[in-house]
Amino acid sequence: MIILKTIAATQQFIVAEKQTGKTIGFVPTMGALHAGHISLVQQAKSETSLVVVSIFVNPTQFNDPKDLEKYPITIEADTEKLVAAGVNVLFLPSVAEMYPDEASKQMPYDLGYIDTVLEAAARPGHFKGVALVVKKLLDIVTPNKLYMGQKDYQQLQVVRKLIADFDLGIELISCPIIREPDGLAMSSRNVRLTGEHRIAATELSKALFKLKEDIAKQTPPSAKESAKQHLNSHPLIDVVYLEIVNGHTLVPISDVNEAPDIAALLAARVGGVHLLDNIILKP
Ligand code: AMP
């Protein structure tokens, strides 16, 4: 695995590889890698001939500076995992090069409705930072295919819009959520969950699995309310949002026939940790 730390070196390397006919699969991450990230790498390896992973803890997507400070950094272990997974290129850009001045931190483009609801409402500015860094990374890496996790459902829709609006011609591949054996969606933040909070966190996926069963016999609003009440009755869980939405527009739905794709999106705070999970209800 080759490790590249500057934008210029990465661009040069990729241009040369593309000239030899390679197709580029790209997996952007913030490090603290777990099996969820590695599943994206494996899918990229099976579909493209050169796999590039980036690790960059993007400051512009953290609306809470404390969350940025607490973000786990495990670069040595990450590097070992990526070598073992057969990654070709690890791109480690610096904050100084990605954001050379204040102007470079501004997001000039409006993401519209999807940047006003759910996670966007809970973390103002978060998706502007995500879209900004993903656009910069895509311009540098110029992948044929971009691999991202369904775990961050709203992020996927933001990036889908970014690719369409800028006509980037990159295929976005949504990869399924990898879970712990007890159902908790894997996340770099899970290391901050200990003892009773780690146990409480399993209620999130349980509630979503039950919601998927309930939706066959209840309307979306009533299935959603009972899942929300069940979760909020737990002393260690605070639901930030739980919505059943049109899977593309993220507009809440009240009838399962309203949209061809339907998903339930959930965020909750457990022991001060902001956890996300979701489930596709249709198709
Ligand atoms: P992050 O490092 O948290 O920015 O995540 C990098 C990529 O890994 C994103 O596309 C995430 O959606 C994806 N990812 C994170 N957790 C999981 C998971 N449990 N299963 C599948 N993909 C994941």
Residues whose N, C-alpha, C, O or C-beta is under 5 A from the ligand:
A	BS01	AMP	P28 T29 M30 G31 G36 H37 Y147 M148 G149 Q150 K151 D152 C175 P176 I177 I178 A185 M186 S187
